[in-house]
Amino acid sequence: MDKNIEDRFKVLEQTLNSDDFLKSRGLGNEVGYYIFDYNPRDELVVREYVRNLKNQNTPETNGYTLQVFNLYEIMMEFIEQKGYLSKIVQMEQKHGIRFVASRINRLLKMEEFDDAQMYFTKYIGERVVDDAVVILTGIGEIYPIIRAHSVLNKMHLVYTKRPVIMMYPGEYDRLRLTILDTNRDANYYRAFRIN
């Protein structure tokens, strides 16, 4: 990431205001999925920036409704509604994070054959409005329980109406996701990098 975060925000705003972006033109029939990668040290600045973007958005002015979905908050709300939080804490103490991750992935239907059944896809699909640009956040918070590429792989097959931007605390080189500048998350090549 060769630009500072303020310069990257300017590029993101230009992208959001582009007709080509909003109409998914110039993508070679690809779904409009984008990744805005950034240095994890900028996480709090990015959160504040996204919050301000959402608060300043009006469909009349911008031509779209900006909807922000924090995957970590969605996951935690689901776990708490099901009454599983204390059980998950006990499982982690007894079996470790990998065991917990596999159980939560199963609970959220991350491994389902029918991609429309994945909890995040259903949750967002039920709440997104027709003129929306979707921003996904909470990726660093949800790692290593849920991997970014897993969400993108499922969503791009189901949600194709409007552009989706994943705010990614790490690096995306158009082939590979590297979360939190430490671990290689996975190969992913269907999204376009906002740079």
C-alpha positions as CSV (number, residue, x, y, z in Angstrom):
1,M,0.0,0.0,0.0
2,D,1.9,2.9,-1.4
3,K,-0.5,5.7,-0.6
4,N,-1.4,7.1,2.8
5,I,-4.9,6.4,4.1
6,E,-6.2,10.0,3.4
7,D,-5.2,9.6,-0.3
8,R,-6.8,6.2,-0.4
9,F,-10.1,7.7,1.0
10,K,-10.1,10.2,-1.9
11,V,-9.8,7.3,-4.3
12,L,-12.6,5.5,-2.6
13,E,-14.8,8.6,-2.8
14,Q,-14.0,9.0,-6.5
15,T,-15.0,5.3,-7.0
16,L,-18.2,5.7,-5.1
17,N,-19.1,8.7,-7.2
18,S,-18.4,7.0,-10.5
19,D,-21.2,6.0,-12.8
20,D,-19.1,3.1,-14.1
21,F,-18.8,1.8,-10.5
22,L,-22.5,2.2,-9.7
23,K,-23.5,0.5,-13.0
24,S,-20.7,-2.1,-12.8
25,R,-19.5,-1.0,-16.2
26,G,-16.1,-2.0,-17.5
27,L,-15.9,-5.1,-15.4
28,G,-16.1,-7.7,-18.2
29,N,-19.4,-9.1,-17.0
30,E,-18.0,-9.6,-13.5
31,V,-20.0,-8.9,-10.4
32,G,-19.2,-5.6,-8.8
33,Y,-17.2,-6.8,-5.8
34,Y,-14.4,-4.5,-4.5
35,I,-11.8,-4.7,-1.8
36,F,-10.5,-1.6,0.0
37,D,-7.4,-2.9,1.7
38,Y,-5.6,-0.8,4.3
39,N,-2.9,-1.0,6.9
40,P,-4.5,-2.6,10.1
41,R,-2.9,0.3,12.1
42,D,-5.5,2.5,10.4
43,E,-8.5,0.5,11.6
44,L,-9.9,3.1,13.9
45,V,-9.5,5.8,11.2
46,V,-11.2,3.6,8.7
47,R,-14.1,2.9,11.1
48,E,-14.7,6.6,11.6
49,Y,-14.4,7.3,7.9
50,V,-17.0,4.6,7.1
51,R,-19.3,5.9,9.8
52,N,-19.0,9.5,8.4
53,L,-19.6,8.2,4.8
54,K,-22.8,6.5,6.0
55,N,-24.0,9.5,8.0
56,Q,-23.4,11.9,5.1
57,N,-25.1,9.6,2.5
58,T,-28.4,10.6,0.9
59,P,-29.9,8.8,-2.0
60,E,-31.0,12.1,-3.5
61,T,-27.5,13.5,-3.5
62,N,-25.4,10.4,-4.0
63,G,-27.7,8.3,-6.3
64,Y,-27.5,5.3,-3.9
65,T,-28.2,4.3,-0.4
66,L,-25.0,3.3,1.5
67,Q,-25.6,0.3,3.7
68,V,-22.9,-0.8,6.1
69,F,-22.9,-4.4,7.5
70,N,-20.4,-5.2,10.2
71,L,-19.9,-9.0,10.0
72,Y,-18.6,-9.3,13.5
73,E,-21.7,-7.6,15.0
74,I,-24.0,-9.7,12.8
75,M,-22.3,-12.9,14.0
76,M,-22.4,-11.9,17.7
77,E,-26.0,-10.8,17.5
78,F,-26.9,-14.2,16.0
79,I,-24.9,-16.1,18.6
80,E,-26.5,-14.1,21.5
81,Q,-30.0,-14.6,20.1
82,K,-29.4,-18.3,19.9
83,G,-28.1,-18.3,23.5
84,Y,-24.8,-19.8,22.5
85,L,-22.3,-17.2,23.8
86,S,-21.5,-18.9,27.1
87,K,-21.3,-22.3,25.4
88,I,-18.8,-20.9,22.9
89,V,-16.7,-19.4,25.6
90,Q,-16.6,-22.8,27.3
91,M,-15.7,-24.6,24.1
92,E,-12.9,-22.2,23.4
93,Q,-11.4,-22.7,26.8
94,K,-11.7,-26.5,26.5
95,H,-10.9,-27.1,22.8
96,G,-9.3,-23.9,21.4
97,I,-10.1,-21.4,18.7
98,R,-9.9,-23.7,15.7
99,F,-12.6,-25.9,17.2
100,V,-14.8,-22.9,18.0
101,A,-14.2,-21.6,14.5
102,S,-15.4,-24.8,12.9
103,R,-18.5,-24.8,15.1
104,I,-19.4,-21.2,14.3
105,N,-18.8,-21.8,10.6
106,R,-21.3,-24.7,10.8
107,L,-23.8,-22.6,12.8
108,L,-23.6,-19.7,10.2
109,K,-23.8,-22.3,7.4
110,M,-20.6,-21.2,5.8
111,E,-20.0,-24.7,4.4
112,E,-23.5,-25.2,2.9
113,F,-23.7,-26.3,-0.7
114,D,-26.6,-23.8,-1.2
115,D,-24.8,-20.4,-1.0
116,A,-28.1,-18.6,-0.3
117,Q,-28.3,-20.4,3.0
118,M,-25.1,-18.8,4.4
119,Y,-26.3,-16.6,7.3
120,F,-24.5,-13.5,6.2
121,T,-25.9,-13.8,2.7
122,K,-29.4,-14.2,4.1
123,Y,-29.0,-11.5,6.6
124,I,-27.8,-8.9,4.1
125,G,-30.2,-10.1,1.4
126,E,-33.2,-9.5,3.7
127,R,-32.1,-6.0,4.6
128,V,-30.5,-4.5,1.6
129,V,-32.5,-2.0,-0.4
130,D,-32.6,-2.0,-4.2
131,D,-30.4,1.2,-4.8
132,A,-27.8,0.2,-2.2
133,V,-24.0,0.2,-2.3
134,V,-23.0,-2.3,0.4
135,I,-19.9,-1.9,2.6
136,L,-18.8,-4.9,4.6
137,T,-16.8,-4.2,7.8
138,G,-15.7,-6.1,10.9
139,I,-13.4,-8.4,8.8
140,G,-10.4,-8.0,11.2
141,E,-12.7,-8.5,14.3
142,I,-14.2,-11.7,12.9
143,Y,-10.8,-13.3,11.9
144,P,-9.8,-16.2,12.4
145,I,-13.3,-17.5,13.1
146,I,-14.6,-16.4,9.6
147,R,-12.4,-15.8,6.7
148,A,-13.0,-12.9,4.2
149,H,-12.7,-15.1,1.1
150,S,-15.4,-17.5,2.5
151,V,-17.9,-14.6,2.7
152,L,-17.0,-13.2,-0.7
153,N,-17.1,-16.6,-2.3
154,K,-20.7,-17.2,-1.0
155,M,-22.0,-13.7,-1.5
156,H,-20.9,-13.1,-5.1
157,L,-23.0,-16.0,-6.2
158,V,-26.1,-14.7,-4.5
159,Y,-26.0,-10.9,-4.2
160,T,-25.4,-9.3,-7.6
161,K,-27.7,-6.3,-7.6
162,R,-25.2,-3.5,-6.8
163,P,-21.6,-3.0,-5.8
164,V,-20.2,-4.5,-2.6
165,I,-17.0,-3.1,-1.0
166,M,-15.2,-5.1,1.7
167,M,-13.1,-3.0,4.0
168,Y,-10.1,-5.2,4.5
169,P,-7.4,-4.7,7.2
170,G,-4.5,-6.2,5.4
171,E,-3.4,-6.5,1.8
172,Y,-5.1,-7.6,-1.4
173,D,-2.8,-8.0,-4.4
174,R,-5.7,-9.1,-6.8
175,L,-4.8,-12.7,-6.2
176,R,-4.3,-13.2,-2.5
177,L,-5.7,-11.8,0.7
178,T,-3.3,-11.3,3.6
179,I,-5.2,-10.4,6.8
180,L,-3.7,-8.1,9.4
181,D,-0.3,-8.1,7.7
182,T,0.5,-11.4,9.3
183,N,-1.4,-14.4,7.9
184,R,-2.2,-15.3,4.4
185,D,-6.0,-15.6,4.4
186,A,-6.5,-17.3,1.0
187,N,-6.4,-16.8,-2.7
188,Y,-9.2,-14.7,-4.1
189,Y,-9.3,-13.1,-7.5
190,R,-12.9,-12.2,-8.2
191,A,-12.8,-8.8,-6.5
192,F,-11.4,-5.5,-7.8
193,R,-8.9,-3.6,-5.6
194,I,-9.8,0.0,-5.0
195,N,-6.4,1.8,-5.2
